């Protein structure tokens, strides 16, 4: 907000917001240290706020907030909080060193959504991070931020803090990566929709990735990938209940009676493409997907029949252009305001009676599309957006609650 105010030329608002940030962080430090803030911490905070002031003054003078400047400004929050945390650990007699993540996390130059250079990270982490861990108990660094090879600050975008943890864990071959959040692990469904949702003690990497991809808010899909590649367990824990229940994500888990969990994502749009040419033309689907590739549109679900194919796309997809291009060789219709409901579990294709249970649970709703993932870990349905909550509640009752009783 302070950066946006500076960009718009409202320096008084920008400065007021800066003062609020300074007061908030100093109040936090004083509360933790009972009004005796260590000199080293006070200097560190002052340096970071000076850096913020200079950056915002530059934005004000130029009346421009570039992605590069936004990343530099956004990084200060992570550095402030970790400075305070590291100092507090030291005060509690925990041997701790604060380390700027920009010295470790190498990225490309896509400001706002930078991609880590994993080979460089592995080399740097082993050179700069591992030696520091040997003589002390904790190194405190930041998630979400990194730097280009020439030292420009970047951010990793949504889910970047958890992603950083997994990347660092993989780079140093950690025994475990812990993600601390505001819920007791991964639940069988969103508890705001299904109050009966329960924590899942263990879940496979494949199941967790599917849940994250289809809307579960606990983890971003990218978070899991580095751990999957390195076969490192990830635990998801509640910050307010450190001794409470949690979920462990690992390569393999014992078979369970019920499906694992449900998730949803929406709104999406459904395109149904029909043509009798599909019967005789082996290249029809190639031609169809060439259109999506050319227009840079990602397809989520696909279901095919003899003379038609249905696909889901995100709501910001260029629907008019898609209809125009596909309309040159097939009939196409679009249904908007739809939602994907995902049933996630192990070896779903081999669960006898699963499809029957689903259709019975949703007999009062219209299922517009159904698709089984190639991994056999996800079976997805498309319903009207307004029916999403009813679908999740009915499926949770039929596939999870009743299966466990």
TORKOL-4160 file (C-alpha; in steps of 0.2 Angstrom, whole numbers, padded with zeros to 4 digits, m for minus):
405
<pt num="1" X="0000" Y="0000" Z="0000"/>
<pt num="2" X="0014" Y="0012" Z="0004"/>
<pt num="3" X="0022" Y="0008" Z="m0013"/>
<pt num="4" X="0006" Y="0011" Z="m0022"/>
<pt num="5" X="0003" Y="0027" Z="m0013"/>
<pt num="6" X="0021" Y="0033" Z="m0018"/>
<pt num="7" X="0018" Y="0028" Z="m0036"/>
<pt num="8" X="0002" Y="0039" Z="m0037"/>
<pt num="9" X="0011" Y="0054" Z="m0029"/>
<pt num="10" X="0003" Y="0053" Z="m0012"/>
<pt num="11" X="0019" Y="0055" Z="m0002"/>
<pt num="12" X="0009" Y="0059" Z="0014"/>
<pt num="13" X="0000" Y="0043" Z="0014"/>
<pt num="14" X="0015" Y="0033" Z="0009"/>
<pt num="15" X="0025" Y="0041" Z="0024"/>
<pt num="16" X="0011" Y="0038" Z="0036"/>
<pt num="17" X="0010" Y="0019" Z="0031"/>
<pt num="18" X="0029" Y="0018" Z="0033"/>
<pt num="19" X="0028" Y="0025" Z="0050"/>
<pt num="20" X="0015" Y="0013" Z="0054"/>
<pt num="21" X="0026" Y="m0002" Z="0049"/>
<pt num="22" X="0040" Y="0005" Z="0059"/>
<pt num="23" X="0029" Y="0007" Z="0075"/>
<pt num="24" X="0022" Y="m0011" Z="0072"/>
<pt num="25" X="0039" Y="m0019" Z="0071"/>
<pt num="26" X="0046" Y="m0009" Z="0085"/>
<pt num="27" X="0031" Y="m0014" Z="0096"/>
<pt num="28" X="0033" Y="m0032" Z="0092"/>
<pt num="29" X="0052" Y="m0032" Z="0096"/>
<pt num="30" X="0049" Y="m0022" Z="0113"/>
<pt num="31" X="0035" Y="m0035" Z="0118"/>
<pt num="32" X="0047" Y="m0049" Z="0114"/>
<pt num="33" X="0062" Y="m0042" Z="0123"/>
<pt num="34" X="0052" Y="m0033" Z="0137"/>
<pt num="35" X="0057" Y="m0016" Z="0131"/>
<pt num="36" X="0076" Y="m0021" Z="0131"/>
<pt num="37" X="0079" Y="m0022" Z="0112"/>
<pt num="38" X="0097" Y="m0028" Z="0108"/>
<pt num="39" X="0107" Y="m0015" Z="0100"/>
<pt num="40" X="0112" Y="m0026" Z="0086"/>
<pt num="41" X="0093" Y="m0029" Z="0082"/>
<pt num="42" X="0089" Y="m0011" Z="0083"/>
<pt num="43" X="0103" Y="m0007" Z="0071"/>
<pt num="44" X="0097" Y="m0021" Z="0059"/>
<pt num="45" X="0079" Y="m0014" Z="0059"/>
<pt num="46" X="0085" Y="0004" Z="0057"/>
<pt num="47" X="0095" Y="m0001" Z="0041"/>
<pt num="48" X="0080" Y="m0010" Z="0034"/>
<pt num="49" X="0068" Y="0004" Z="0037"/>
<pt num="50" X="0081" Y="0016" Z="0029"/>
<pt num="51" X="0082" Y="0005" Z="0014"/>
<pt num="52" X="0063" Y="0005" Z="0013"/>
<pt num="53" X="0062" Y="0024" Z="0014"/>
<pt num="54" X="0075" Y="0026" Z="0000"/>
<pt num="55" X="0065" Y="0013" Z="m0012"/>
<pt num="56" X="0049" Y="0022" Z="m0009"/>
<pt num="57" X="0056" Y="0039" Z="m0012"/>
<pt num="58" X="0063" Y="0033" Z="m0028"/>
<pt num="59" X="0045" Y="0026" Z="m0033"/>
<pt num="60" X="0038" Y="0043" Z="m0028"/>
<pt num="61" X="0050" Y="0053" Z="m0039"/>
<pt num="62" X="0048" Y="0042" Z="m0054"/>
<pt num="63" X="0030" Y="0039" Z="m0051"/>
<pt num="64" X="0033" Y="0021" Z="m0057"/>
<pt num="65" X="0032" Y="0005" Z="m0047"/>
<pt num="66" X="0041" Y="m0008" Z="m0058"/>
<pt num="67" X="0040" Y="m0027" Z="m0054"/>
<pt num="68" X="0059" Y="m0025" Z="m0050"/>
<pt num="69" X="0055" Y="m0011" Z="m0037"/>
<pt num="70" X="0040" Y="m0020" Z="m0030"/>
<pt num="71" X="0051" Y="m0036" Z="m0027"/>
<pt num="72" X="0064" Y="m0026" Z="m0018"/>
<pt num="73" X="0051" Y="m0017" Z="m0007"/>
<pt num="74" X="0042" Y="m0034" Z="m0004"/>
<pt num="75" X="0058" Y="m0042" Z="0002"/>
<pt num="76" X="0060" Y="m0031" Z="0017"/>
<pt num="77" X="0045" Y="m0038" Z="0026"/>
<pt num="78" X="0053" Y="m0055" Z="0026"/>
<pt num="79" X="0070" Y="m0048" Z="0031"/>
<pt num="80" X="0062" Y="m0038" Z="0046"/>
<pt num="81" X="0052" Y="m0053" Z="0053"/>
<pt num="82" X="0067" Y="m0065" Z="0052"/>
<pt num="83" X="0079" Y="m0052" Z="0060"/>
<pt num="84" X="0067" Y="m0051" Z="0075"/>
<pt num="85" X="0064" Y="m0070" Z="0076"/>
<pt num="86" X="0083" Y="m0074" Z="0075"/>
<pt num="87" X="0087" Y="m0061" Z="0088"/>
<pt num="88" X="0073" Y="m0068" Z="0100"/>
<pt num="89" X="0080" Y="m0086" Z="0097"/>
<pt num="90" X="0097" Y="m0080" Z="0102"/>
<pt num="91" X="0090" Y="m0072" Z="0118"/>
<pt num="92" X="0082" Y="m0089" Z="0122"/>
<pt num="93" X="0100" Y="m0096" Z="0122"/>
<pt num="94" X="0097" Y="m0105" Z="0105"/>
<pt num="95" X="0113" Y="m0104" Z="0094"/>
<pt num="96" X="0107" Y="m0095" Z="0079"/>
<pt num="97" X="0113" Y="m0086" Z="0064"/>
<pt num="98" X="0103" Y="m0074" Z="0053"/>
<pt num="99" X="0107" Y="m0077" Z="0034"/>
<pt num="100" X="0100" Y="m0066" Z="0020"/>
<pt num="101" X="0091" Y="m0078" Z="0008"/>
<pt num="102" X="0097" Y="m0068" Z="m0007"/>
<pt num="103" X="0114" Y="m0075" Z="m0004"/>
<pt num="104" X="0107" Y="m0093" Z="m0007"/>
<pt num="105" X="0092" Y="m0092" Z="m0018"/>
<pt num="106" X="0098" Y="m0089" Z="m0036"/>
<pt num="107" X="0083" Y="m0086" Z="m0048"/>
<pt num="108" X="0080" Y="m0080" Z="m0066"/>
<pt num="109" X="0074" Y="m0062" Z="m0069"/>
<pt num="110" X="0055" Y="m0064" Z="m0069"/>
<pt num="111" X="0052" Y="m0051" Z="m0056"/>
<pt num="112" X="0036" Y="m0056" Z="m0046"/>
<pt num="113" X="0036" Y="m0074" Z="m0050"/>
<pt num="114" X="0055" Y="m0079" Z="m0052"/>
<pt num="115" X="0060" Y="m0096" Z="m0055"/>
<pt num="116" X="0074" Y="m0104" Z="m0044"/>
<pt num="117" X="0090" Y="m0110" Z="m0052"/>
<pt num="118" X="0090" Y="m0126" Z="m0043"/>
<pt num="119" X="0108" Y="m0132" Z="m0048"/>
<pt num="120" X="0115" Y="m0115" Z="m0042"/>
<pt num="121" X="0105" Y="m0116" Z="m0026"/>
<pt num="122" X="0112" Y="m0134" Z="m0022"/>
<pt num="123" X="0129" Y="m0128" Z="m0025"/>
<pt num="124" X="0128" Y="m0112" Z="m0015"/>
<pt num="125" X="0118" Y="m0120" Z="m0001"/>
<pt num="126" X="0131" Y="m0133" Z="0002"/>
<pt num="127" X="0145" Y="m0120" Z="0002"/>
<pt num="128" X="0136" Y="m0107" Z="0012"/>
<pt num="129" X="0122" Y="m0115" Z="0022"/>
<pt num="130" X="0128" Y="m0132" Z="0027"/>
<pt num="131" X="0144" Y="m0126" Z="0035"/>
<pt num="132" X="0134" Y="m0114" Z="0046"/>
<pt num="133" X="0122" Y="m0128" Z="0052"/>
<pt num="134" X="0136" Y="m0139" Z="0059"/>
<pt num="135" X="0142" Y="m0129" Z="0074"/>
<pt num="136" X="0125" Y="m0121" Z="0078"/>
<pt num="137" X="0107" Y="m0126" Z="0081"/>
<pt num="138" X="0098" Y="m0115" Z="0069"/>
<pt num="139" X="0100" Y="m0104" Z="0053"/>
<pt num="140" X="0086" Y="m0091" Z="0051"/>
<pt num="141" X="0083" Y="m0086" Z="0033"/>
<pt num="142" X="0069" Y="m0080" Z="0022"/>
<pt num="143" X="0056" Y="m0088" Z="0011"/>
<pt num="144" X="0049" Y="m0080" Z="m0004"/>
<pt num="145" X="0064" Y="m0070" Z="m0009"/>
<pt num="146" X="0079" Y="m0073" Z="m0019"/>
<pt num="147" X="0091" Y="m0064" Z="m0031"/>
<pt num="148" X="0097" Y="m0064" Z="m0049"/>
<pt num="149" X="0115" Y="m0069" Z="m0053"/>
<pt num="150" X="0119" Y="m0051" Z="m0053"/>
<pt num="151" X="0111" Y="m0047" Z="m0036"/>
<pt num="152" X="0094" Y="m0040" Z="m0040"/>
<pt num="153" X="0081" Y="m0045" Z="m0028"/>
<pt num="154" X="0067" Y="m0056" Z="m0034"/>
<pt num="155" X="0051" Y="m0064" Z="m0026"/>
<pt num="156" X="0045" Y="m0082" Z="m0030"/>
<pt num="157" X="0026" Y="m0077" Z="m0031"/>
<pt num="158" X="0012" Y="m0086" Z="m0022"/>
<pt num="159" X="0017" Y="m0100" Z="m0011"/>
<pt num="160" X="0035" Y="m0094" Z="m0012"/>
<pt num="161" X="0039" Y="m0096" Z="0007"/>
<pt num="162" X="0034" Y="m0114" Z="0008"/>
<pt num="163" X="0042" Y="m0117" Z="m0009"/>
<pt num="164" X="0059" Y="m0110" Z="m0002"/>
<pt num="165" X="0058" Y="m0121" Z="0012"/>
<pt num="166" X="0056" Y="m0137" Z="0001"/>
<pt num="167" X="0070" Y="m0130" Z="m0010"/>
<pt num="168" X="0082" Y="m0127" Z="0004"/>
<pt num="169" X="0078" Y="m0144" Z="0012"/>
<pt num="170" X="0081" Y="m0153" Z="m0005"/>
<pt num="171" X="0098" Y="m0144" Z="m0007"/>
<pt num="172" X="0105" Y="m0149" Z="0010"/>
<pt num="173" X="0096" Y="m0166" Z="0009"/>
<pt num="174" X="0086" Y="m0163" Z="0025"/>
<pt num="175" X="0078" Y="m0177" Z="0035"/>
<pt num="176" X="0061" Y="m0167" Z="0035"/>
<pt num="177" X="0053" Y="m0151" Z="0029"/>
<pt num="178" X="0041" Y="m0143" Z="0041"/>
<pt num="179" X="0027" Y="m0131" Z="0034"/>
<pt num="180" X="0019" Y="m0121" Z="0048"/>
<pt num="181" X="0001" Y="m0114" Z="0045"/>
<pt num="182" X="m0015" Y="m0111" Z="0053"/>
<pt num="183" X="m0023" Y="m0128" Z="0052"/>
<pt num="184" X="m0019" Y="m0145" Z="0060"/>
<pt num="185" X="m0012" Y="m0152" Z="0044"/>
<pt num="186" X="m0021" Y="m0156" Z="0028"/>
<pt num="187" X="m0040" Y="m0160" Z="0030"/>
<pt num="188" X="m0051" Y="m0171" Z="0021"/>
<pt num="189" X="m0060" Y="m0156" Z="0014"/>
<pt num="190" X="m0062" Y="m0137" Z="0017"/>
<pt num="191" X="m0069" Y="m0136" Z="0035"/>
<pt num="192" X="m0078" Y="m0120" Z="0030"/>
<pt num="193" X="m0088" Y="m0130" Z="0018"/>
<pt num="194" X="m0088" Y="m0147" Z="0027"/>
<pt num="195" X="m0087" Y="m0144" Z="0046"/>
<pt num="196" X="m0085" Y="m0163" Z="0048"/>
<pt num="197" X="m0068" Y="m0163" Z="0039"/>
<pt num="198" X="m0054" Y="m0171" Z="0048"/>
<pt num="199" X="m0035" Y="m0171" Z="0048"/>
<pt num="200" X="m0026" Y="m0183" Z="0037"/>
<pt num="201" X="m0012" Y="m0191" Z="0047"/>
<pt num="202" X="m0002" Y="m0197" Z="0032"/>
<pt num="203" X="m0004" Y="m0193" Z="0013"/>
<pt num="204" X="0006" Y="m0198" Z="m0002"/>
<pt num="205" X="0016" Y="m0185" Z="m0012"/>
<pt num="206" X="0004" Y="m0189" Z="m0027"/>
<pt num="207" X="m0011" Y="m0186" Z="m0017"/>
<pt num="208" X="m0005" Y="m0170" Z="m0009"/>
<pt num="209" X="0000" Y="m0163" Z="m0026"/>
<pt num="210" X="m0017" Y="m0167" Z="m0033"/>
<pt num="211" X="m0026" Y="m0158" Z="m0018"/>
<pt num="212" X="m0015" Y="m0143" Z="m0020"/>
<pt num="213" X="m0017" Y="m0142" Z="m0039"/>
<pt num="214" X="m0036" Y="m0143" Z="m0037"/>
<pt num="215" X="m0039" Y="m0130" Z="m0024"/>
<pt num="216" X="m0033" Y="m0135" Z="m0007"/>
<pt num="217" X="m0026" Y="m0119" Z="0001"/>
<pt num="218" X="m0014" Y="m0127" Z="0013"/>
<pt num="219" X="0000" Y="m0130" Z="0001"/>
<pt num="220" X="0004" Y="m0123" Z="m0016"/>
<pt num="221" X="0008" Y="m0136" Z="m0029"/>
<pt num="222" X="0026" Y="m0130" Z="m0032"/>
<pt num="223" X="0030" Y="m0133" Z="m0013"/>
<pt num="224" X="0029" Y="m0151" Z="m0015"/>
<pt num="225" X="0039" Y="m0154" Z="m0030"/>
<pt num="226" X="0057" Y="m0152" Z="m0023"/>
<pt num="227" X="0053" Y="m0164" Z="m0009"/>
<pt num="228" X="0046" Y="m0176" Z="m0021"/>
<pt num="229" X="0061" Y="m0176" Z="m0031"/>
<pt num="230" X="0072" Y="m0178" Z="m0016"/>
<pt num="231" X="0061" Y="m0190" Z="m0007"/>
<pt num="232" X="0060" Y="m0179" Z="0009"/>
<pt num="233" X="0045" Y="m0180" Z="0020"/>
<pt num="234" X="0035" Y="m0164" Z="0022"/>
<pt num="235" X="0025" Y="m0161" Z="0038"/>
<pt num="236" X="0011" Y="m0148" Z="0039"/>
<pt num="237" X="0008" Y="m0142" Z="0057"/>
<pt num="238" X="m0002" Y="m0129" Z="0066"/>
<pt num="239" X="0008" Y="m0114" Z="0073"/>
<pt num="240" X="m0004" Y="m0112" Z="0087"/>
<pt num="241" X="m0004" Y="m0130" Z="0092"/>
<pt num="242" X="0014" Y="m0136" Z="0090"/>
<pt num="243" X="0011" Y="m0152" Z="0099"/>
<pt num="244" X="m0006" Y="m0155" Z="0090"/>
<pt num="245" X="m0010" Y="m0166" Z="0076"/>
<pt num="246" X="m0002" Y="m0164" Z="0059"/>
<pt num="247" X="0000" Y="m0172" Z="0042"/>
<pt num="248" X="0015" Y="m0181" Z="0035"/>
<pt num="249" X="0017" Y="m0181" Z="0016"/>
<pt num="250" X="0028" Y="m0195" Z="0010"/>
<pt num="251" X="0031" Y="m0206" Z="m0005"/>
<pt num="252" X="0020" Y="m0221" Z="0000"/>
<pt num="253" X="0007" Y="m0223" Z="0013"/>
<pt num="254" X="m0004" Y="m0238" Z="0019"/>
<pt num="255" X="m0020" Y="m0241" Z="0009"/>
<pt num="256" X="m0035" Y="m0234" Z="0017"/>
<pt num="257" X="m0053" Y="m0239" Z="0016"/>
<pt num="258" X="m0060" Y="m0222" Z="0011"/>
<pt num="259" X="m0054" Y="m0210" Z="m0002"/>
<pt num="260" X="m0042" Y="m0197" Z="0005"/>
<pt num="261" X="m0049" Y="m0180" Z="0002"/>
<pt num="262" X="m0060" Y="m0168" Z="m0008"/>
<pt num="263" X="m0056" Y="m0152" Z="m0016"/>
<pt num="264" X="m0063" Y="m0139" Z="m0028"/>
<pt num="265" X="m0058" Y="m0126" Z="m0039"/>
<pt num="266" X="m0068" Y="m0113" Z="m0049"/>
<pt num="267" X="m0075" Y="m0104" Z="m0058"/>
<pt num="268" X="m0070" Y="m0112" Z="m0074"/>
<pt num="269" X="m0077" Y="m0113" Z="m0091"/>
<pt num="270" X="m0081" Y="m0128" Z="m0101"/>
<pt num="271" X="m0079" Y="m0129" Z="m0120"/>
<pt num="272" X="m0088" Y="m0143" Z="m0129"/>
<pt num="273" X="m0081" Y="m0146" Z="m0147"/>
<pt num="274" X="m0091" Y="m0157" Z="m0158"/>
<pt num="275" X="m0088" Y="m0163" Z="m0176"/>
<pt num="276" X="m0092" Y="m0179" Z="m0186"/>
<pt num="277" X="m0074" Y="m0177" Z="m0193"/>
<pt num="278" X="m0068" Y="m0184" Z="m0177"/>
<pt num="279" X="m0074" Y="m0201" Z="m0183"/>
<pt num="280" X="m0062" Y="m0201" Z="m0198"/>
<pt num="281" X="m0048" Y="m0189" Z="m0194"/>
<pt num="282" X="m0034" Y="m0195" Z="m0184"/>
<pt num="283" X="m0027" Y="m0177" Z="m0183"/>
<pt num="284" X="m0042" Y="m0169" Z="m0176"/>
<pt num="285" X="m0036" Y="m0168" Z="m0158"/>
<pt num="286" X="m0019" Y="m0162" Z="m0163"/>
<pt num="287" X="m0027" Y="m0148" Z="m0173"/>
<pt num="288" X="m0038" Y="m0144" Z="m0158"/>
<pt num="289" X="m0024" Y="m0143" Z="m0146"/>
<pt num="290" X="m0014" Y="m0133" Z="m0158"/>
<pt num="291" X="m0026" Y="m0119" Z="m0156"/>
<pt num="292" X="m0025" Y="m0119" Z="m0137"/>
<pt num="293" X="m0006" Y="m0119" Z="m0138"/>
<pt num="294" X="m0005" Y="m0105" Z="m0151"/>
<pt num="295" X="m0017" Y="m0094" Z="m0139"/>
<pt num="296" X="m0007" Y="m0100" Z="m0124"/>
<pt num="297" X="m0022" Y="m0107" Z="m0115"/>
<pt num="298" X="m0019" Y="m0121" Z="m0102"/>
<pt num="299" X="m0032" Y="m0135" Z="m0102"/>
<pt num="300" X="m0036" Y="m0143" Z="m0085"/>
<pt num="301" X="m0048" Y="m0157" Z="m0089"/>
<pt num="302" X="m0052" Y="m0167" Z="m0105"/>
<pt num="303" X="m0066" Y="m0179" Z="m0108"/>
<pt num="304" X="m0068" Y="m0187" Z="m0126"/>
<pt num="305" X="m0083" Y="m0196" Z="m0134"/>
<pt num="306" X="m0085" Y="m0202" Z="m0152"/>
<pt num="307" X="m0089" Y="m0185" Z="m0160"/>
<pt num="308" X="m0085" Y="m0173" Z="m0146"/>
<pt num="309" X="m0073" Y="m0167" Z="m0133"/>
<pt num="310" X="m0075" Y="m0157" Z="m0118"/>
<pt num="311" X="m0062" Y="m0146" Z="m0110"/>
<pt num="312" X="m0060" Y="m0135" Z="m0095"/>
<pt num="313" X="m0051" Y="m0118" Z="m0095"/>
<pt num="314" X="m0048" Y="m0104" Z="m0083"/>
<pt num="315" X="m0061" Y="m0090" Z="m0083"/>
<pt num="316" X="m0048" Y="m0078" Z="m0090"/>
<pt num="317" X="m0045" Y="m0088" Z="m0105"/>
<pt num="318" X="m0049" Y="m0079" Z="m0122"/>
<pt num="319" X="m0065" Y="m0087" Z="m0125"/>
<pt num="320" X="m0070" Y="m0077" Z="m0140"/>
<pt num="321" X="m0054" Y="m0080" Z="m0149"/>
<pt num="322" X="m0055" Y="m0099" Z="m0145"/>
<pt num="323" X="m0072" Y="m0100" Z="m0152"/>
<pt num="324" X="m0067" Y="m0091" Z="m0167"/>
<pt num="325" X="m0052" Y="m0102" Z="m0171"/>
<pt num="326" X="m0060" Y="m0119" Z="m0166"/>
<pt num="327" X="m0076" Y="m0113" Z="m0176"/>
<pt num="328" X="m0066" Y="m0114" Z="m0192"/>
<pt num="329" X="m0066" Y="m0133" Z="m0191"/>
<pt num="330" X="m0079" Y="m0139" Z="m0178"/>
<pt num="331" X="m0094" Y="m0133" Z="m0168"/>
<pt num="332" X="m0090" Y="m0126" Z="m0151"/>
<pt num="333" X="m0101" Y="m0121" Z="m0136"/>
<pt num="334" X="m0096" Y="m0113" Z="m0120"/>
<pt num="335" X="m0103" Y="m0115" Z="m0102"/>
<pt num="336" X="m0096" Y="m0103" Z="m0089"/>
<pt num="337" X="m0098" Y="m0102" Z="m0070"/>
<pt num="338" X="m0093" Y="m0120" Z="m0068"/>
<pt num="339" X="m0082" Y="m0128" Z="m0054"/>
<pt num="340" X="m0071" Y="m0143" Z="m0053"/>
<pt num="341" X="m0074" Y="m0155" Z="m0039"/>
<pt num="342" X="m0059" Y="m0167" Z="m0036"/>
<pt num="343" X="m0060" Y="m0184" Z="m0028"/>
<pt num="344" X="m0042" Y="m0188" Z="m0022"/>
<pt num="345" X="m0036" Y="m0205" Z="m0016"/>
<pt num="346" X="m0024" Y="m0219" Z="m0021"/>
<pt num="347" X="m0028" Y="m0231" Z="m0036"/>
<pt num="348" X="m0045" Y="m0224" Z="m0038"/>
<pt num="349" X="m0048" Y="m0234" Z="m0054"/>
<pt num="350" X="m0047" Y="m0250" Z="m0044"/>
<pt num="351" X="m0060" Y="m0245" Z="m0031"/>
<pt num="352" X="m0075" Y="m0255" Z="m0036"/>
<pt num="353" X="m0092" Y="m0246" Z="m0035"/>
<pt num="354" X="m0083" Y="m0228" Z="m0033"/>
<pt num="355" X="m0092" Y="m0221" Z="m0048"/>
<pt num="356" X="m0109" Y="m0228" Z="m0042"/>
<pt num="357" X="m0106" Y="m0220" Z="m0025"/>
<pt num="358" X="m0102" Y="m0203" Z="m0033"/>
<pt num="359" X="m0118" Y="m0203" Z="m0045"/>
<pt num="360" X="m0129" Y="m0209" Z="m0030"/>
<pt num="361" X="m0122" Y="m0195" Z="m0019"/>
<pt num="362" X="m0125" Y="m0182" Z="m0032"/>
<pt num="363" X="m0141" Y="m0188" Z="m0040"/>
<pt num="364" X="m0150" Y="m0172" Z="m0037"/>
<pt num="365" X="m0136" Y="m0162" Z="m0046"/>
<pt num="366" X="m0131" Y="m0161" Z="m0064"/>
<pt num="367" X="m0113" Y="m0168" Z="m0067"/>
<pt num="368" X="m0108" Y="m0160" Z="m0083"/>
<pt num="369" X="m0091" Y="m0169" Z="m0086"/>
<pt num="370" X="m0081" Y="m0182" Z="m0077"/>
<pt num="371" X="m0062" Y="m0186" Z="m0080"/>
<pt num="372" X="m0050" Y="m0199" Z="m0072"/>
<pt num="373" X="m0033" Y="m0192" Z="m0070"/>
<pt num="374" X="m0019" Y="m0203" Z="m0078"/>
<pt num="375" X="m0011" Y="m0205" Z="m0061"/>
<pt num="376" X="m0027" Y="m0214" Z="m0055"/>
<pt num="377" X="m0025" Y="m0202" Z="m0040"/>
<pt num="378" X="m0039" Y="m0190" Z="m0045"/>
<pt num="379" X="m0056" Y="m0191" Z="m0052"/>
<pt num="380" X="m0064" Y="m0174" Z="m0056"/>
<pt num="381" X="m0081" Y="m0169" Z="m0059"/>
<pt num="382" X="m0088" Y="m0153" Z="m0066"/>
<pt num="383" X="m0104" Y="m0145" Z="m0059"/>
<pt num="384" X="m0112" Y="m0128" Z="m0059"/>
<pt num="385" X="m0102" Y="m0116" Z="m0047"/>
<pt num="386" X="m0118" Y="m0114" Z="m0037"/>
<pt num="387" X="m0118" Y="m0132" Z="m0033"/>
<pt num="388" X="m0100" Y="m0134" Z="m0027"/>
<pt num="389" X="m0104" Y="m0134" Z="m0008"/>
<pt num="390" X="m0118" Y="m0146" Z="m0010"/>
<pt num="391" X="m0107" Y="m0158" Z="m0020"/>
<pt num="392" X="m0093" Y="m0157" Z="m0008"/>
<pt num="393" X="m0104" Y="m0160" Z="0007"/>
<pt num="394" X="m0113" Y="m0175" Z="m0001"/>
<pt num="395" X="m0097" Y="m0183" Z="m0007"/>
<pt num="396" X="m0089" Y="m0181" Z="0010"/>
<pt num="397" X="m0103" Y="m0189" Z="0018"/>
<pt num="398" X="m0104" Y="m0204" Z="0006"/>
<pt num="399" X="m0086" Y="m0207" Z="0002"/>
<pt num="400" X="m0077" Y="m0202" Z="0018"/>
<pt num="401" X="m0088" Y="m0201" Z="0033"/>
<pt num="402" X="m0099" Y="m0217" Z="0029"/>
<pt num="403" X="m0084" Y="m0227" Z="0023"/>
<pt num="404" X="m0075" Y="m0224" Z="0040"/>
<pt num="405" X="m0091" Y="m0229" Z="0051"/>
